[in-house]
Amino acid sequence: MDRRSFLIGAGAAGTLALGTAAGYWRWQEITPHIYTPGQAEGHFLRDRKSLPAPSEEINTDVVILGSGIAGLTAAWKLNKEGHRNFVVIDGPQAYGNAAGGRFGDLAYPTGAHYLPLPSMESVHVRELLHDLGIIQKNPMARRPYYDERCILHAPEDRLLYKGRWQEGIIPREGVQRWEIEQQDRFFKEVERIRSLRGSDGKRLFAIPLVLSSADPAWRALDRLSFEEWLAQQGYNAPTLLWHINYCCRDDYGAEFDQVSAWAGLHYFCSRGGEAENAHASAWLTWPGGLDVIASGMNKAAGNHRRTGTAMSLRKTANGVEALCLELNANGVRSFTVKARRAICAMPLFVAARIITDMSGFGFDAKRDLPPYAPWMVANFLVKELPGERPQAPLSWDNVVYQGKGLGYVVSTHQDIRVTPPRETVFTAYIALTGQSPTEARRWLVAAAPDELLDLAASDLTAAYGIQFGRYVQRADITLRGHAMAIPHIGFLSTKGMQALRDADGPLLFAHADLSGLSVFEEAAWWGYQAALKVLRG
């Protein structure tokens, strides 16, 4: 697919041609601020640039390389259990995909923005949320009591379909009866599967993924795409297929023809957390997204973080040694960290470049690395709310049927003040599907700022017209070229992944990539497991 067809491919009904929108943005002279976390550090790795001699040596018992959710979970658990001789090296961006930002008093996410209620299997998440005060009572009960301020309140979500908003994110109004019946059949089947257990007595689909049943009859679903499985089951209603494909794009960064059928069903069947003071499908969210949890974890971990990015990691006679790069306003410097053990809490495509003997763990990068989905997260500071269509009120999550993006969330939705501020932030999410991840990354590198802005604003202009631009004071776009691992067809049988999960020597691994799903609970699980290995000695 060429760049032009990528930009002006199938979009929301009623959306103006992007060329027209581009002219409008230029007329408004809105120049987006573009952020590319990790790009400079990545270029050092890719080009094998030489680093200056280390100017500092840090000695510690444990070094945690990466301050995303996996690394922070490991740090929190170590600190909680009294093991405080460790240091966390941030990586290219503090908090990784859980990072956020601010426009003055207004917080916004630059990565993930919500967390489902944790299931019964996710005891590690329940423990964490209780420590952070988000679960206030009965953390291990079927229905814990949550901080009301963290529970998403109504109106939760809406969908723009055929020029009208309707509640929920699957079309129901104006949809033919046979499609409604098929939608109902699918969700009834999801409920049935959710309660099933495999031949080993485990739930078929659980979070964390490794607690799911290994029943071979169900694991066989990993050998076909989710699209193929849906066709086998007789699902062909356009509105249902759009919704399922949207969910795959939203959680996995890929369309359902690229996603394992096992992973597709896992998305729908693995959840099931409940709360004493919220409905079962409730979400936890904050204006700044998961940045709030990440910063809380960092504080609970004793704030052992420091800036820097590991550029090489090797075993030594006494443990491990990491050579780290630090980029700042004063230029480039390097430092070394020597430790008894290292927790490698970074994406595996990075680990494969910096670890001197990755193959020694039984991991072959060419064979075992997953494809990575590129994303854009755009934050629009608006001076006031634009006018709304009358059918459904502005919600926390606002989705456009057949939109180019994944909709937009509203920063001040959780604001409980009687008179919320006039300003707010609309955060638009775009998974660059429709072409290969490699092609999409090339487009991100080559695209001009106004092209990026057009795509970032496409769902908002579908909702409000190109006049949306006159409300915008500032636009910040974060580009994440390798945002998440895609659970591709056959991902469950990746040969080298189990070896990394089992590693228990000087070098430990902790990242959501070990599950093949870029999900908070999975990242936290592997960070927790790495911490337990350290605590066992």
FENWOBEL-V289266 format. One record per run of one state. SS is the DSSP state (H for helix, E for strand, L for the rest). FROM is the first residue (numbers start at 1). LEN is the number of residues. Records with the same first field share a line. If there is no record, write none. Layout:
SS = FROM-LEN ; FROM-LEN
This chain:
L = 1-2 ; 8-10 ; 29-4 ; 36-3 ; 48-9 ; 66-3 ; 81-5 ; 90-1 ; 92-4 ; 99-1 ; 104-2 ; 110-4 ; 117-6 ; 132-3 ; 138-5 ; 147-1 ; 152-5 ; 162-2 ; 168-9 ; 195-2 ; 198-5 ; 204-5 ; 212-4 ; 224-1 ; 233-5 ; 253-6 ; 270-4 ; 276-2 ; 279-4 ; 286-5 ; 301-4 ; 307-1 ; 317-2 ; 329-2 ; 345-3 ; 356-2 ; 362-3 ; 369-3 ; 383-14 ; 401-7 ; 415-9 ; 432-5 ; 447-2 ; 457-1 ; 465-1 ; 486-2 ; 489-2 ; 494-1 ; 503-4 ; 510-2 ; 515-5 ; 536-2
H = 3-5 ; 18-11 ; 39-9 ; 69-12 ; 96-3 ; 123-9 ; 148-3 ; 177-18 ; 209-3 ; 216-8 ; 226-7 ; 238-15 ; 261-9 ; 291-10 ; 348-7 ; 358-4 ; 365-4 ; 411-4 ; 437-10 ; 449-8 ; 458-7 ; 466-6 ; 491-3 ; 495-8 ; 512-3 ; 520-16
E = 33-3 ; 57-9 ; 86-4 ; 91-1 ; 100-4 ; 106-4 ; 114-3 ; 135-3 ; 143-4 ; 151-1 ; 157-5 ; 164-4 ; 197-1 ; 203-1 ; 225-1 ; 259-2 ; 274-2 ; 278-1 ; 283-3 ; 305-2 ; 308-9 ; 319-10 ; 331-14 ; 355-1 ; 372-11 ; 397-4 ; 408-3 ; 424-8 ; 472-14 ; 488-1 ; 507-3
